[in-house]
Every structure is written in C-alpha cells, then in structure tokens.
C-alpha cells in the first residue's frame, strides 16, 4: 500500500520564509532530524511539547559555550570584588586596626563570594538570551496554524529560507521523504513589519522622563542652599522628643525634665571612687587593688587575658602573640611590638597604671574600656601581676610545706 502524501499548505504573503513540517510522533521526528542534519542544513530547528531524549545528538548540536561564559563571569566577579576591597581598604581609606594588614584575603572572602555568585548568575541569564537570540517577538513559523500544537501534542521541524542550501522544492521533498504528515509554507508578511511611529515617541518620552530626576538631584546638589537638603528618610535626625523645661503631661507636675534615678552615675562623673574607675587617688596611681583579691578573680582575669590580650602579648606575656608575630614578619611600618609584661619597666608599674593602660590603650594597643567591664579589667591586672610573680618568684614565695619538694 502506497504511503499517504503529506498535505502542503501555503500561507499568503511575500517571499518564502520557512517550511514547517509536522510528524506523527517523537521517534519519527528524531529520525527526520537525523536526515536534515545529514543533508547539511544549518538554520533549522525542532519544536516539541517536551524534551526528547537523543534529540541533541540527532540534530548534531555541539556542547554550549554557556558554562565557559559563566566561569568567565565568576572570575570577573572575583576580580572586581578583590579590586574594590583593595582600593577601599588599602588605597582610598587605609585604616589600621591593631596592626592587622590592610589587604587580608580571608576577610575579603564573603564579599568576593557574593560578587562571584552575582556575576555568574547575570552572565548565565544574559548568555541564555543571547545564545538563543531572544527575545524574538515574531518568527515565520507563527504563520502556521498547526504550529500552535507544538506546546500540546504536536511534533514539528522547521527549515528557514535564510539557510544557504534552502530551495523550497528540494526542502519539501526532503521533509516528505523523512515522513512528514503535513507541511506548511510560511511567508514574510506582504505589508512589512515596521514599528509604529507612536512607539518611538513613547520610548523617547519615557527616556526624557527618566533623565529628569537625576538631573534635578544634580542641580540641587550643585550649590549651597539656605534650607536643609531634602531628607525623605530621617534616620532619627528629627526625633519626637521633649526639650528641656517643656511641658509633658505623662508625669506628675507636667515637667518634661526628670530627676536622675537614685543610684545612677552619669558618664564622666564617676569621681566618687577614682581608685576603682580611674586607677588613681588624686594624681598618683594606686598601688593596692580596689577590688577583692581571690583565686576566682585570678581565674577570671586569666580567661579575659587569653581573649583580649594574648593575641598580641602571648599566653605567657612575652609579647609573642599571633598578631605580633605576623606584624613583625610582614615588617608593618606602623607596628610597635608590645613590651614583654616581664620587662622591668612594666613590672615596676603600679596596678593603677596597668589598669589605665588596659582602659585607654597605649601606642598601637587600642583602648578596651568599651569592651571589658571595670571588674574584668582589674581581674586582668591581677592575672598580669600573677604572671610577673611566676617568672620572678623567690624561695620565700613558696609555702614552707612545699619547699622540700624543690630540693
């Protein structure tokens, strides 16, 4: 029995733009794709309602360059992040913190990772659109009424007329021999596809309107103004509050100014116990601890010392902490190595002077008043004195019941 000839429908219009052939199923379409590939056509494609296994091999599709594009985007993101952070931290606004390096790769990893992800994602998104020549608002195959079934139950193959080997009769014969059940001839529109003039005017109007806000901002910022700048986000600059001596109905007496809470001390007015808070009595450093001395306080001082002091001074107080060693190896120009806590100039300092050093800092050592409480600062000083005593102890410092063990 002879095979049934496929129906050929010719759409009205101008020159031929493409041939669209419909096939009975996915297996027939894969076989037809192999024949079109072997025929040497370049501008052709298959259209199916779902992915078909083996179609890429049948069409002879080569591996995409998209992974390499994404890799290049990620490398560009990493380079941009490192360059940006190097410029900000080491060139434009260098700020030394405890002798740490201005360019530190471990500290820059989070921002670098974020920009790698951002650049890679944007490259993948734009790359997919560019490699697939999208968006396409019109295509010749849209003239085929059958082609609407490509998203439901139709299997189609299209060959575009721009292909160097395209000849309408020979291409139709090839599709017929490949098993097409129907072939549609798609033509270019006879009236043309010019963009309406109103679209150009609309785009131009939107572009002008988009430029006006930044131009207005630039004009407003270009010179001095008598009034404060426009400030839509107040950032607590204008807080709802009561001024001194103002009326406030919330409190008895209607006064907005309230007396101090009993027992509180305002910042900068801790003069009642200067030995505790300042380490001084008058102008002299205190020689005795203004806090109780106990083993618990020594252990607390040891914990705080290991957290805040050991990175520079070392666990034994010799000035060989990790930060100090690194700064010395790198020959940081502004680094001042910490003195050994066992050096004579440090050992003879009164406890009040050591407390002041922890509180206010010295040379490249930052102040710790905002990080360590008053009690913990005295505990650290107590532990430092214990460290110094451990390296310069005499036989008289050893209890009598333990002296026999030392001989």
DACORWO-V534911 format. One record per residue. N is the residue number from 1. RES is the residue in three letters. SS is DSSP state (H for helix, E for strand, - for the rest). OMEGA is omega as a letter, one per 40 degrees, with the letter a starting at -180 (999 if undefined). D_FIRST is the distance of its C-alpha to the first C-alpha in Angstrom with 1 decimal. Layout:
# DACORWO-V534911
n:N res:RES ss:SS omega:OMEGA d_first:D_FIRST
n:N res:RES ss:SS omega:OMEGA d_first:D_FIRST
This chain:
# DACORWO-V534911
n:1 res:UNK ss:- omega:a d_first:0.0
n:2 res:UNK ss:- omega:i d_first:3.8
n:3 res:UNK ss:- omega:i d_first:6.5
n:4 res:UNK ss:- omega:i d_first:9.0
n:5 res:UNK ss:- omega:i d_first:12.1
n:6 res:UNK ss:- omega:i d_first:15.3
n:7 res:UNK ss:E omega:a d_first:18.1
n:8 res:UNK ss:E omega:i d_first:21.2
n:9 res:UNK ss:E omega:a d_first:24.6
n:10 res:UNK ss:E omega:i d_first:27.8
n:11 res:UNK ss:- omega:i d_first:31.0
n:12 res:UNK ss:- omega:i d_first:34.2
n:13 res:UNK ss:- omega:a d_first:36.9
n:14 res:UNK ss:- omega:a d_first:38.1
n:15 res:UNK ss:- omega:i d_first:36.7
n:16 res:UNK ss:E omega:a d_first:33.5
n:17 res:UNK ss:E omega:a d_first:34.5
n:18 res:UNK ss:E omega:i d_first:31.3
n:19 res:UNK ss:E omega:i d_first:27.5
n:20 res:UNK ss:E omega:a d_first:26.4
n:21 res:UNK ss:E omega:i d_first:22.9
n:22 res:UNK ss:E omega:a d_first:21.8
n:23 res:UNK ss:E omega:a d_first:19.8
n:24 res:UNK ss:- omega:a d_first:18.4
n:25 res:UNK ss:- omega:a d_first:21.1
n:26 res:UNK ss:H omega:a d_first:23.8
n:27 res:UNK ss:H omega:i d_first:21.9
n:28 res:UNK ss:H omega:i d_first:19.4
n:29 res:UNK ss:H omega:i d_first:22.6
n:30 res:UNK ss:H omega:i d_first:24.4
n:31 res:UNK ss:H omega:i d_first:21.8
n:32 res:UNK ss:H omega:i d_first:21.7
n:33 res:UNK ss:H omega:i d_first:25.5
n:34 res:UNK ss:H omega:a d_first:25.7
n:35 res:UNK ss:H omega:i d_first:23.8
n:36 res:UNK ss:H omega:i d_first:26.0
n:37 res:UNK ss:H omega:a d_first:29.0
n:38 res:UNK ss:H omega:i d_first:28.2
n:39 res:UNK ss:- omega:i d_first:27.8
n:40 res:UNK ss:- omega:i d_first:31.5
n:41 res:UNK ss:- omega:a d_first:31.5
n:42 res:UNK ss:- omega:a d_first:34.7
n:43 res:UNK ss:- omega:i d_first:34.7
n:44 res:UNK ss:E omega:a d_first:31.8
n:45 res:UNK ss:E omega:i d_first:31.5
n:46 res:UNK ss:E omega:a d_first:29.4
n:47 res:UNK ss:E omega:a d_first:30.2
n:48 res:UNK ss:- omega:i d_first:29.7
n:49 res:UNK ss:- omega:i d_first:31.5
n:50 res:UNK ss:- omega:i d_first:32.8
n:51 res:UNK ss:- omega:a d_first:33.4
n:52 res:UNK ss:- omega:i d_first:30.6
n:53 res:UNK ss:- omega:i d_first:31.8
n:54 res:UNK ss:- omega:a d_first:31.1
n:55 res:UNK ss:H omega:a d_first:30.4
n:56 res:UNK ss:H omega:i d_first:33.6
n:57 res:UNK ss:H omega:i d_first:32.7
n:58 res:UNK ss:H omega:i d_first:29.2
n:59 res:UNK ss:H omega:a d_first:30.9
n:60 res:UNK ss:- omega:a d_first:33.7
n:61 res:UNK ss:- omega:i d_first:36.4
n:62 res:UNK ss:- omega:i d_first:39.9
n:63 res:UNK ss:- omega:a d_first:42.6
n:64 res:UNK ss:- omega:i d_first:44.4
n:65 res:UNK ss:- omega:a d_first:48.0
n:66 res:UNK ss:H omega:i d_first:48.9
n:67 res:UNK ss:H omega:i d_first:50.7
n:68 res:UNK ss:H omega:i d_first:52.9
n:69 res:UNK ss:H omega:i d_first:53.6
n:70 res:UNK ss:H omega:i d_first:54.7
n:71 res:UNK ss:H omega:i d_first:56.8
n:72 res:UNK ss:H omega:i d_first:58.5
n:73 res:UNK ss:H omega:i d_first:59.1
n:74 res:UNK ss:H omega:i d_first:60.7
n:75 res:UNK ss:H omega:i d_first:62.9
n:76 res:UNK ss:H omega:i d_first:63.9
n:77 res:UNK ss:H omega:i d_first:64.8
n:78 res:UNK ss:H omega:i d_first:67.0
n:79 res:UNK ss:H omega:i d_first:68.7
n:80 res:UNK ss:H omega:a d_first:69.4
n:81 res:UNK ss:H omega:a d_first:70.8
n:82 res:UNK ss:H omega:i d_first:73.1
n:83 res:UNK ss:H omega:a d_first:74.3
n:84 res:UNK ss:H omega:a d_first:74.9
n:85 res:UNK ss:H omega:i d_first:76.9
n:86 res:UNK ss:H omega:a d_first:78.8
n:87 res:UNK ss:H omega:a d_first:79.8
n:88 res:UNK ss:H omega:a d_first:80.9
n:89 res:UNK ss:H omega:a d_first:82.8
n:90 res:UNK ss:H omega:a d_first:84.1
n:91 res:UNK ss:H omega:a d_first:84.6
n:92 res:UNK ss:H omega:a d_first:84.8
n:93 res:UNK ss:- omega:i d_first:86.6
n:94 res:UNK ss:- omega:a d_first:87.7
n:95 res:UNK ss:- omega:a d_first:89.2
n:96 res:UNK ss:- omega:i d_first:90.7
n:97 res:UNK ss:- omega:i d_first:90.6
n:98 res:UNK ss:- omega:i d_first:92.7
n:99 res:UNK ss:- omega:a d_first:92.0
n:100 res:UNK ss:- omega:a d_first:88.3
n:101 res:UNK ss:- omega:i d_first:86.2
n:102 res:UNK ss:- omega:i d_first:85.0
n:103 res:UNK ss:- omega:a d_first:81.6
n:104 res:UNK ss:- omega:a d_first:80.4
n:105 res:UNK ss:H omega:i d_first:76.7
n:106 res:UNK ss:H omega:a d_first:76.6
n:107 res:UNK ss:H omega:a d_first:77.9
n:108 res:UNK ss:H omega:a d_first:75.3
n:109 res:UNK ss:H omega:a d_first:72.3
n:110 res:UNK ss:H omega:a d_first:71.5
n:111 res:UNK ss:H omega:i d_first:71.3
n:112 res:UNK ss:H omega:i d_first:69.4
n:113 res:UNK ss:H omega:a d_first:66.8
n:114 res:UNK ss:H omega:a d_first:66.3
n:115 res:UNK ss:H omega:i d_first:65.8
n:116 res:UNK ss:H omega:i d_first:63.3
n:117 res:UNK ss:H omega:a d_first:61.2
n:118 res:UNK ss:H omega:a d_first:61.6
n:119 res:UNK ss:H omega:i d_first:60.8
n:120 res:UNK ss:H omega:a d_first:57.8
n:121 res:UNK ss:H omega:i d_first:56.4
n:122 res:UNK ss:H omega:i d_first:56.9
n:123 res:UNK ss:H omega:i d_first:55.3
n:124 res:UNK ss:H omega:a d_first:52.2
n:125 res:UNK ss:H omega:a d_first:51.9
n:126 res:UNK ss:H omega:a d_first:52.4
n:127 res:UNK ss:H omega:i d_first:50.4
n:128 res:UNK ss:H omega:i d_first:47.3
n:129 res:UNK ss:H omega:a d_first:47.6
n:130 res:UNK ss:H omega:a d_first:48.3
n:131 res:UNK ss:H omega:i d_first:45.5
n:132 res:UNK ss:- omega:i d_first:42.9
n:133 res:UNK ss:- omega:i d_first:44.5
n:134 res:UNK ss:- omega:e d_first:45.3
n:135 res:UNK ss:- omega:i d_first:46.1
n:136 res:UNK ss:- omega:a d_first:43.6
n:137 res:UNK ss:- omega:i d_first:44.2
n:138 res:UNK ss:- omega:i d_first:41.4
n:139 res:UNK ss:- omega:a d_first:38.1
n:140 res:UNK ss:H omega:a d_first:35.5
n:141 res:UNK ss:H omega:i d_first:32.7
n:142 res:UNK ss:H omega:i d_first:34.7
n:143 res:UNK ss:H omega:i d_first:33.5
n:144 res:UNK ss:- omega:i d_first:30.0
n:145 res:UNK ss:- omega:i d_first:30.0
n:146 res:UNK ss:H omega:a d_first:27.1
n:147 res:UNK ss:H omega:i d_first:29.3
n:148 res:UNK ss:H omega:i d_first:31.7
n:149 res:UNK ss:H omega:i d_first:29.3
n:150 res:UNK ss:H omega:i d_first:30.0
n:151 res:UNK ss:H omega:a d_first:32.9
n:152 res:UNK ss:- omega:a d_first:31.2
n:153 res:UNK ss:- omega:a d_first:27.5
n:154 res:UNK ss:- omega:i d_first:25.8
n:155 res:UNK ss:E omega:a d_first:25.0
n:156 res:UNK ss:E omega:i d_first:25.5
n:157 res:UNK ss:E omega:a d_first:26.2
n:158 res:UNK ss:E omega:i d_first:28.5
n:159 res:UNK ss:E omega:a d_first:29.6
n:160 res:UNK ss:E omega:a d_first:32.9
n:161 res:UNK ss:- omega:i d_first:33.8
n:162 res:UNK ss:- omega:i d_first:37.0
n:163 res:UNK ss:- omega:a d_first:35.2
n:164 res:UNK ss:- omega:a d_first:36.4
n:165 res:UNK ss:- omega:a d_first:32.9
n:166 res:UNK ss:- omega:i d_first:31.4
n:167 res:UNK ss:- omega:a d_first:29.9
n:168 res:UNK ss:H omega:a d_first:27.9
n:169 res:UNK ss:H omega:a d_first:25.1
n:170 res:UNK ss:H omega:i d_first:24.8
n:171 res:UNK ss:H omega:i d_first:25.0
n:172 res:UNK ss:H omega:i d_first:22.3
n:173 res:UNK ss:H omega:i d_first:20.0
n:174 res:UNK ss:H omega:i d_first:21.0
n:175 res:UNK ss:H omega:i d_first:20.2
n:176 res:UNK ss:H omega:a d_first:16.8
n:177 res:UNK ss:H omega:i d_first:16.0
n:178 res:UNK ss:- omega:i d_first:17.7
n:179 res:UNK ss:- omega:i d_first:15.3
n:180 res:UNK ss:- omega:i d_first:17.4
n:181 res:UNK ss:- omega:i d_first:16.3
n:182 res:UNK ss:E omega:a d_first:19.2
n:183 res:UNK ss:E omega:i d_first:21.8
n:184 res:UNK ss:E omega:i d_first:25.3
n:185 res:UNK ss:E omega:a d_first:27.8
n:186 res:UNK ss:E omega:a d_first:31.2
n:187 res:UNK ss:E omega:i d_first:34.3
n:188 res:UNK ss:- omega:i d_first:38.0
n:189 res:UNK ss:- omega:a d_first:40.1
n:190 res:UNK ss:- omega:a d_first:41.5
n:191 res:UNK ss:- omega:a d_first:44.9
n:192 res:UNK ss:- omega:a d_first:45.5
n:193 res:UNK ss:- omega:i d_first:46.4
n:194 res:UNK ss:- omega:i d_first:50.2
n:195 res:UNK ss:- omega:i d_first:52.2
n:196 res:UNK ss:- omega:a d_first:54.4
n:197 res:UNK ss:H omega:a d_first:58.1
n:198 res:UNK ss:H omega:i d_first:59.2
n:199 res:UNK ss:H omega:i d_first:57.4
n:200 res:UNK ss:H omega:i d_first:59.6
n:201 res:UNK ss:H omega:i d_first:62.7
n:202 res:UNK ss:H omega:i d_first:61.8
n:203 res:UNK ss:H omega:i d_first:61.3
n:204 res:UNK ss:H omega:i d_first:64.5
n:205 res:UNK ss:H omega:i d_first:66.4
n:206 res:UNK ss:H omega:i d_first:65.3
n:207 res:UNK ss:H omega:i d_first:66.2
n:208 res:UNK ss:H omega:i d_first:69.7
n:209 res:UNK ss:H omega:i d_first:70.2
n:210 res:UNK ss:H omega:a d_first:69.2
n:211 res:UNK ss:H omega:a d_first:71.8
n:212 res:UNK ss:H omega:a d_first:74.6
n:213 res:UNK ss:H omega:i d_first:75.3
n:214 res:UNK ss:H omega:i d_first:75.8
n:215 res:UNK ss:H omega:i d_first:77.9
n:216 res:UNK ss:H omega:i d_first:80.1
n:217 res:UNK ss:H omega:a d_first:80.5
n:218 res:UNK ss:H omega:i d_first:81.4
n:219 res:UNK ss:H omega:a d_first:83.9
n:220 res:UNK ss:H omega:a d_first:85.5
n:221 res:UNK ss:H omega:a d_first:86.0
n:222 res:UNK ss:- omega:a d_first:87.3
n:223 res:UNK ss:- omega:a d_first:90.9
n:224 res:UNK ss:- omega:a d_first:93.5
n:225 res:UNK ss:- omega:i d_first:93.5
n:226 res:UNK ss:- omega:a d_first:96.4
n:227 res:UNK ss:- omega:i d_first:94.3
n:228 res:UNK ss:- omega:a d_first:92.3
n:229 res:UNK ss:- omega:i d_first:88.6
n:230 res:UNK ss:- omega:a d_first:85.9
n:231 res:UNK ss:- omega:a d_first:85.2
n:232 res:UNK ss:- omega:i d_first:82.4
n:233 res:UNK ss:- omega:a d_first:82.3
n:234 res:UNK ss:- omega:a d_first:85.9
n:235 res:UNK ss:- omega:i d_first:85.6
n:236 res:UNK ss:- omega:i d_first:88.7
n:237 res:UNK ss:- omega:i d_first:90.7
n:238 res:UNK ss:- omega:a d_first:91.9
n:239 res:UNK ss:- omega:i d_first:92.4
n:240 res:UNK ss:- omega:a d_first:93.7
n:241 res:UNK ss:- omega:i d_first:97.1
n:242 res:UNK ss:- omega:i d_first:100.7
n:243 res:UNK ss:- omega:a d_first:103.3
n:244 res:UNK ss:- omega:i d_first:106.7
n:245 res:UNK ss:- omega:i d_first:109.2
n:246 res:UNK ss:- omega:i d_first:106.5
n:247 res:UNK ss:E omega:i d_first:106.4
n:248 res:UNK ss:- omega:a d_first:103.9
n:249 res:UNK ss:- omega:a d_first:103.9
n:250 res:UNK ss:- omega:a d_first:102.2
n:251 res:UNK ss:- omega:i d_first:105.4
n:252 res:UNK ss:- omega:a d_first:108.8
n:253 res:UNK ss:- omega:i d_first:111.1
n:254 res:UNK ss:- omega:a d_first:108.3
n:255 res:UNK ss:E omega:i d_first:108.5
n:256 res:UNK ss:- omega:i d_first:105.4
n:257 res:UNK ss:- omega:a d_first:107.2
n:258 res:UNK ss:- omega:i d_first:107.4
n:259 res:UNK ss:- omega:a d_first:110.0
n:260 res:UNK ss:- omega:i d_first:108.8
n:261 res:UNK ss:- omega:a d_first:107.6
n:262 res:UNK ss:- omega:i d_first:110.4
n:263 res:UNK ss:- omega:a d_first:109.9
n:264 res:UNK ss:- omega:i d_first:107.6
n:265 res:UNK ss:- omega:i d_first:108.4
n:266 res:UNK ss:- omega:i d_first:107.0
n:267 res:UNK ss:- omega:a d_first:105.4
n:268 res:UNK ss:- omega:a d_first:108.1
n:269 res:UNK ss:- omega:a d_first:110.9
n:270 res:UNK ss:- omega:a d_first:111.0
n:271 res:UNK ss:- omega:a d_first:114.6
n:272 res:UNK ss:- omega:i d_first:116.0
n:273 res:UNK ss:- omega:a d_first:114.9
n:274 res:UNK ss:H omega:i d_first:114.5
n:275 res:UNK ss:H omega:a d_first:114.8
n:276 res:UNK ss:H omega:a d_first:111.6
n:277 res:UNK ss:H omega:a d_first:109.5
n:278 res:UNK ss:- omega:a d_first:110.9
n:279 res:UNK ss:- omega:a d_first:112.5
n:280 res:UNK ss:E omega:i d_first:115.8
n:281 res:UNK ss:E omega:a d_first:119.2
n:282 res:UNK ss:- omega:i d_first:120.6
n:283 res:UNK ss:- omega:a d_first:119.9
n:284 res:UNK ss:E omega:i d_first:119.8
n:285 res:UNK ss:E omega:i d_first:116.9
n:286 res:UNK ss:- omega:i d_first:117.2
n:287 res:UNK ss:- omega:a d_first:118.0
n:288 res:UNK ss:- omega:i d_first:117.2
n:289 res:UNK ss:- omega:i d_first:114.0
n:290 res:UNK ss:- omega:i d_first:114.0
n:291 res:UNK ss:- omega:i d_first:111.6
n:292 res:UNK ss:- omega:i d_first:112.1
n:293 res:UNK ss:- omega:a d_first:111.5
n:294 res:UNK ss:- omega:i d_first:109.7
n:295 res:UNK ss:H omega:i d_first:107.3
n:296 res:UNK ss:H omega:i d_first:104.5
n:297 res:UNK ss:H omega:i d_first:105.2
n:298 res:UNK ss:H omega:i d_first:105.0
n:299 res:UNK ss:H omega:i d_first:101.6
n:300 res:UNK ss:H omega:i d_first:100.3
n:301 res:UNK ss:H omega:i d_first:101.5
n:302 res:UNK ss:H omega:i d_first:99.8
n:303 res:UNK ss:H omega:a d_first:96.4
n:304 res:UNK ss:H omega:i d_first:96.8
n:305 res:UNK ss:H omega:a d_first:98.1
n:306 res:UNK ss:H omega:a d_first:95.0
n:307 res:UNK ss:H omega:a d_first:92.7
n:308 res:UNK ss:H omega:a d_first:94.5
n:309 res:UNK ss:H omega:a d_first:96.8
n:310 res:UNK ss:H omega:i d_first:95.4
n:311 res:UNK ss:H omega:i d_first:92.6
n:312 res:UNK ss:H omega:a d_first:95.3
n:313 res:UNK ss:H omega:a d_first:98.5
n:314 res:UNK ss:- omega:a d_first:96.8
n:315 res:UNK ss:- omega:a d_first:97.3
n:316 res:UNK ss:- omega:i d_first:100.8
n:317 res:UNK ss:- omega:a d_first:101.9
n:318 res:UNK ss:- omega:a d_first:102.1
n:319 res:UNK ss:- omega:a d_first:100.0
n:320 res:UNK ss:- omega:i d_first:97.1
n:321 res:UNK ss:- omega:a d_first:94.4
n:322 res:UNK ss:H omega:a d_first:90.7
n:323 res:UNK ss:H omega:a d_first:91.1
n:324 res:UNK ss:H omega:i d_first:94.3
n:325 res:UNK ss:H omega:a d_first:92.9
n:326 res:UNK ss:H omega:i d_first:89.8
n:327 res:UNK ss:H omega:i d_first:91.8
n:328 res:UNK ss:H omega:i d_first:94.3
n:329 res:UNK ss:H omega:a d_first:91.5
n:330 res:UNK ss:H omega:a d_first:89.9
n:331 res:UNK ss:- omega:i d_first:93.4
n:332 res:UNK ss:- omega:a d_first:92.8
n:333 res:UNK ss:- omega:a d_first:95.4
n:334 res:UNK ss:- omega:a d_first:96.5
n:335 res:UNK ss:- omega:i d_first:96.5
n:336 res:UNK ss:- omega:a d_first:99.9
n:337 res:UNK ss:- omega:i d_first:99.8
n:338 res:UNK ss:- omega:i d_first:101.3
n:339 res:UNK ss:- omega:i d_first:104.7
n:340 res:UNK ss:- omega:i d_first:105.0
n:341 res:UNK ss:- omega:i d_first:106.2
n:342 res:UNK ss:- omega:i d_first:108.7
n:343 res:UNK ss:- omega:a d_first:110.3
n:344 res:UNK ss:H omega:i d_first:113.9
n:345 res:UNK ss:H omega:i d_first:113.4
n:346 res:UNK ss:H omega:a d_first:110.9
n:347 res:UNK ss:H omega:a d_first:112.8
n:348 res:UNK ss:- omega:a d_first:116.0
n:349 res:UNK ss:- omega:i d_first:114.2
n:350 res:UNK ss:- omega:a d_first:115.2
n:351 res:UNK ss:H omega:i d_first:112.6
n:352 res:UNK ss:H omega:i d_first:112.7
n:353 res:UNK ss:H omega:i d_first:111.8
n:354 res:UNK ss:H omega:i d_first:108.8
n:355 res:UNK ss:H omega:i d_first:107.7
n:356 res:UNK ss:H omega:i d_first:108.0
n:357 res:UNK ss:H omega:i d_first:105.8
n:358 res:UNK ss:H omega:a d_first:103.1
n:359 res:UNK ss:H omega:a d_first:103.4
n:360 res:UNK ss:H omega:i d_first:103.6
n:361 res:UNK ss:- omega:i d_first:102.2
n:362 res:UNK ss:E omega:a d_first:103.7
n:363 res:UNK ss:- omega:a d_first:102.4
n:364 res:UNK ss:- omega:i d_first:98.6
n:365 res:UNK ss:E omega:a d_first:98.8
n:366 res:UNK ss:- omega:i d_first:97.5
n:367 res:UNK ss:- omega:a d_first:99.4
n:368 res:UNK ss:- omega:a d_first:98.2
n:369 res:UNK ss:- omega:a d_first:100.1
n:370 res:UNK ss:- omega:a d_first:96.9
n:371 res:UNK ss:- omega:a d_first:95.1
n:372 res:UNK ss:- omega:a d_first:97.8
n:373 res:UNK ss:- omega:a d_first:100.2
n:374 res:UNK ss:H omega:a d_first:103.9
n:375 res:UNK ss:H omega:a d_first:104.3
n:376 res:UNK ss:H omega:i d_first:101.6
n:377 res:UNK ss:H omega:i d_first:103.1
n:378 res:UNK ss:H omega:i d_first:106.4
n:379 res:UNK ss:H omega:i d_first:104.6
n:380 res:UNK ss:H omega:i d_first:103.1
n:381 res:UNK ss:H omega:i d_first:106.6
n:382 res:UNK ss:H omega:i d_first:107.9
n:383 res:UNK ss:H omega:i d_first:105.2
n:384 res:UNK ss:H omega:i d_first:106.0
n:385 res:UNK ss:H omega:i d_first:109.6
n:386 res:UNK ss:H omega:i d_first:108.7
n:387 res:UNK ss:H omega:a d_first:106.6
n:388 res:UNK ss:H omega:i d_first:109.6
n:389 res:UNK ss:H omega:a d_first:111.9
n:390 res:UNK ss:H omega:a d_first:109.7
n:391 res:UNK ss:H omega:a d_first:110.0
n:392 res:UNK ss:- omega:a d_first:113.8
n:393 res:UNK ss:- omega:i d_first:115.1
n:394 res:UNK ss:- omega:a d_first:118.4
n:395 res:UNK ss:H omega:i d_first:119.8
n:396 res:UNK ss:H omega:i d_first:121.5
n:397 res:UNK ss:H omega:a d_first:118.1
n:398 res:UNK ss:- omega:i d_first:117.1
n:399 res:UNK ss:- omega:a d_first:118.3
n:400 res:UNK ss:H omega:a d_first:121.2
n:401 res:UNK ss:H omega:i d_first:119.3
n:402 res:UNK ss:H omega:a d_first:116.6
n:403 res:UNK ss:H omega:a d_first:118.8
n:404 res:UNK ss:H omega:a d_first:119.4
n:405 res:UNK ss:H omega:a d_first:115.6
n:406 res:UNK ss:H omega:a d_first:115.8
n:407 res:UNK ss:- omega:999 d_first:118.4
